[in-house]
Amino acid sequence: TITEAGNQVLLAWIGTEPEVPYYRDDFLSMVYSSWMIRPVSALAMFQTRAGYLEEQIGQTQDMIETLIAEHSEHLNDPSHWRFCRYHLQNRRLMTLQTELVWCSSVMHKLRKASD
């Protein structure tokens, strides 16, 4: 639950301009510099990342399924917090899936370079 004072602060904040998003992912920094290592080593790096992504995709799908099973009546109501959670979880799922496709594409090219 949220207090009335907290509710007022939250409502005031929601109407402000959000800061520019800042993303930091060490994996991407490593990818940028992976020209310095053998393709087989870069491939291993991507395989590890793909495994992580597959695990995260499974967990996110489970959360979405739970929301649907337990709270379907709220998922089409924009005035309910579960509506927002549902759509944010779906965004996360799509982002993870997109990154996994990208990893698969790069791994394919790294395999060809290792032959």
Backbone hydrogen bonds, N-H to C=O, Kabsch-Sander energy under -0.5 kcal/mol:
donor,donor_aa,acceptor,acceptor_aa,energy
7,N,3,T,-2.5
8,Q,4,E,-2.1
9,V,5,A,-2.1
10,L,6,G,-2.6
11,L,7,N,-2.5
12,A,8,Q,-2.1
13,W,9,V,-2.2
14,I,10,L,-2.4
15,G,11,L,-0.9
16,T,13,W,-2.1
28,L,25,D,-0.8
29,S,25,D,-1.4
30,M,26,D,-2.4
31,V,27,F,-2.5
32,Y,28,L,-2.2
33,S,29,S,-1.1
34,S,31,V,-1.4
36,M,33,S,-1.8
37,I,34,S,-1.5
41,S,38,R,-0.8
42,A,38,R,-2.1
43,L,39,P,-2.7
44,A,40,V,-1.7
45,M,41,S,-1.7
46,F,42,A,-2.3
47,Q,43,L,-2.6
48,T,44,A,-2.1
49,R,45,M,-1.9
50,A,46,F,-2.8
51,G,47,Q,-2.1
52,Y,48,T,-2.0
53,L,49,R,-2.6
54,E,50,A,-2.6
55,E,51,G,-2.0
56,Q,52,Y,-2.5
57,I,53,L,-2.8
58,G,54,E,-2.1
59,Q,55,E,-2.2
60,T,56,Q,-2.6
61,Q,57,I,-2.7
62,D,58,G,-2.1
63,M,59,Q,-2.1
64,I,60,T,-2.3
65,E,61,Q,-2.6
66,T,62,D,-2.3
67,L,63,M,-2.4
68,I,64,I,-2.5
69,A,65,E,-2.7
70,E,66,T,-2.8
71,H,67,L,-2.3
72,S,68,I,-0.8
74,H,71,H,-2.1
75,L,71,H,-0.7
75,L,72,S,-0.7
77,D,74,H,-1.5
80,H,77,D,-2.4
83,F,80,H,-1.1
84,C,80,H,-0.9
85,R,81,W,-2.2
86,Y,82,R,-2.6
87,H,83,F,-1.9
88,L,84,C,-2.4
89,Q,85,R,-2.6
90,N,86,Y,-2.0
91,R,87,H,-1.9
92,R,88,L,-2.4
93,L,89,Q,-2.4
94,M,90,N,-2.3
95,T,91,R,-2.4
96,L,92,R,-2.7
97,Q,93,L,-2.6
98,T,94,M,-2.3
99,E,95,T,-2.2
100,L,96,L,-2.2
101,V,97,Q,-2.1
102,W,98,T,-2.2
103,C,99,E,-2.7
104,S,100,L,-2.4
105,S,101,V,-2.0
106,V,102,W,-2.4
107,M,103,C,-2.9
108,H,104,S,-2.0
109,K,105,S,-1.7
110,L,106,V,-2.5
111,R,107,M,-2.5
112,K,108,H,-1.9
113,A,109,K,-1.9
114,S,110,L,-1.4
115,D,111,R,-0.8
115,D,112,K,-0.6
